[in-house]
Every structure is written in structure tokens, then in C-alpha cells.
């Protein structure tokens, strides 16, 4: 574990239990999304951004 993450967890350990539980859920959700096979590649993300930009320009 890198130092930044270790420090963040150390600080999070001082939060009230209900906030720690919520943070744990967020971290698990984030990790799950990062591992998802449904994630877009970098090229796909760029294409989505390009099309949204084109759509905004067209509707102006």
C-alpha cells in the first residue's frame, strides 16, 4: 500500500463508525468499478467526450 493511501486510512480510522462504514462502501464501490469489464478504454472515453462536445456545439 502506498503511503498516501495508508495515511488516508489512518485518518479515516478517527471518523465516527457510521462515517467509516460509508467510506468503506465508497472504496469498495470504486474498486469494483475499476475492475469492471464494462469500463471504457481510453480511446472510447475520448470518443464519448468528442461526441458530447460536438453535440453541444450543434445545439448552440
C-alpha positions as CSV (number, residue, x, y, z in Angstrom):
1,X,0.0,0.0,0.0
2,X,1.4,3.4,-0.9
3,X,2.0,6.0,1.8
4,X,-0.8,8.3,0.7
5,X,-3.4,5.6,0.9
6,X,-2.1,4.4,4.2
7,X,-2.2,7.9,5.6
8,X,-5.8,8.4,4.4
9,X,-6.9,5.1,6.0
10,X,-5.2,6.2,9.3
11,X,-7.1,9.5,9.2
12,X,-10.4,7.7,8.3
13,X,-10.0,5.5,11.3
14,X,-10.6,8.6,13.5
15,X,-14.1,9.2,12.0
16,X,-17.3,8.0,13.7
17,X,-18.2,4.4,13.0
18,X,-21.1,5.3,10.7
19,X,-18.9,7.5,8.5
20,X,-16.2,4.8,8.4
21,X,-18.9,2.4,7.2
22,X,-20.0,4.8,4.5
23,X,-16.4,5.4,3.4
24,X,-15.8,1.7,3.3
25,X,-18.8,1.3,0.9
26,X,-17.5,4.1,-1.3
27,X,-14.0,2.5,-1.5
28,X,-15.4,-1.0,-2.3
29,X,-17.7,0.5,-5.0
30,X,-14.7,2.4,-6.5
31,X,-12.6,-0.7,-6.6
32,X,-15.4,-2.7,-8.1
33,X,-15.9,-0.2,-10.9
34,X,-12.2,0.0,-11.6
35,X,-12.2,-3.8,-12.1
36,X,-15.4,-3.9,-14.1
37,X,-15.1,-5.4,-17.6
38,X,-17.6,-2.8,-18.7
39,X,-15.2,0.0,-18.3
40,X,-14.4,2.1,-21.4
41,X,-11.0,2.1,-22.9
42,X,-9.1,5.4,-23.1
43,X,-9.9,5.7,-26.8
44,X,-13.6,5.0,-26.1
45,X,-13.7,7.7,-23.4
46,X,-12.1,10.2,-25.8
47,X,-14.7,9.4,-28.4
48,X,-17.6,9.9,-26.0
49,X,-16.1,13.3,-25.0
50,X,-15.7,14.2,-28.6
51,X,-19.3,13.4,-29.4
52,X,-20.6,15.2,-26.4
53,X,-18.6,18.3,-27.4
54,X,-19.9,18.1,-31.0
55,X,-23.5,17.7,-29.7
56,X,-23.1,20.8,-27.5
57,X,-21.7,22.8,-30.5
58,X,-24.5,21.6,-32.8
59,X,-27.3,22.7,-30.4
60,X,-25.9,26.2,-29.9
